[in-house]
Amino acid sequence: MRVIITGASGRMGRMLVKAVTMAKGAELVGATERSGSAYLQHDAGTLAGIDALGVKLVDDLAACGQADVLIDFTAPQACIEHAKFVAAHGMAMVIGTTGFDVKQQAELDDVLIASAVVKAANYSVGVNLALNLIEQAARVLAEDYDAEIYEAHHKHKVDAPSGTALAMGHALAAGRNVDLDQVAVYAREGITGARAVGSIGFSVARGGNIVGDHKAMFIAEEERIEINHFAQDRMVFAKGAVRAGLWLSAQPAGTYDMQDVLGLK
């Protein structure tokens, strides 16, 4: 599998470069960064803290080697532009970018309609097992169990709730056979009144260098059930994304998620 990584000088980009070099059957053939970046023409391997790979960061995907898969953990509008390149060159795409608004998501889906794509809010194997458990728990624990989702990330994260927290919300809503948009509560302030039966609440913390903490709580009068995941190193996301790319390179066109990659569906 020949791989291009976009945003290769960022924290996740560097992790992805390293993860590709660690994965059997994967080869880095291109790495990009935005125009004007001080890291352009730097070796992707050196930036990742490993041996030089002979792959320089460029600001044009067309300057990269021919690839099978593009892995993108950038920003919504940049991701859409990268997707146009993927679609035009018959490649597959692994998307870890979050924070798309409704219009951007629709554009992305339209661009990649004939491509093989894995899109997930979180590429950790553990998180995806947790999502599966949350959906199962929600089927059993009815609305008399109040549902709350908590997440915490580093102070530089720009979107909230996190994509993983939203994925937990969707898993919980699917287990209860309801529409998350109809029951989600994203903010509480002032005199809010009693908690609405069946609502799914979200709370967010930002600070320091927290990699990612997520918790789903089912709370009754007599007991509380919690499903937790704590990420300790971003490499867990990078390894999962590369694993998704290896799996995707053998799949027909379609949109998949990590539940598909891990055989949990």
C-alpha positions, 0 to 999 in steps of 0.5 A: 500500500502506497500512502500519502499523508496530508498535514504531515508536519502536525502532531498527528501527521508526524505520528502517521508518518511513523505508523506507516513506516512501522506497518508491514505492507505500507510505504510512504510515497508523499507528504504535504503541508499547507503553502507557506509552511516552514516545514516544506522541503523537510524530510517527513521521516526526520520530522517524525523523529525517525530516520530520513525517508527521502520524502520531502513535504510539499504543498501540492499533492500532484508533486507526490508519488503515485499512491493507493491511499491518502490519509487525512487528519487536517481541517474540513475545508482542506480535507475536501480539497484533498478528497477532490484529488483522491477522486480524480486519481482513483485512490482510496481515502482514510479520513480522521478529520472532524468538525464538518458542518452539514454543508461541508459533509454533503460536499465531501460525500458528493466528491467521494461518491465513487471512491473507497473511503473509511471515515471515523471520528476515532481510529483507536481499536479500543474506542471502537470496541467501546462504541460497540459496547455503548450501543449494546448497553443502550439497548438494555438500559432504557430511558429510566437510565439517564445518559451522559457523555463526557469528553476532555482534550488538550487546549488546542482542540478547536471543535467541541464536542469531539468527534468521538463524543458525538460518535458515542452519542450516535451509538447510544441513540442507535441502541435506543432507536432514537435520533440523536439530534432530537434528544441531545443536550449540548449546553446547560446554564442558568435555570435549566429545569429538570432533566428531560426523560430520554435526553443525552447530555454532553459535557466538555473539558479542555486543558493542558495536553490531554490526548483524549478522555471519553466516558459514557454514563448510564445513571439510574437511582440505584446504580451507575454504569460507565464505559470509559476510554483513555488515550495515552498516546496519539500513536494509537490513532495513527496505528488504527488509521494505517490499519484502516488504510491497509484494509481499505486498499482491498475494498470496493468503492463505498463508505466504511467506518472502523466498525467495518475495518474491525469486523464488528458489524 
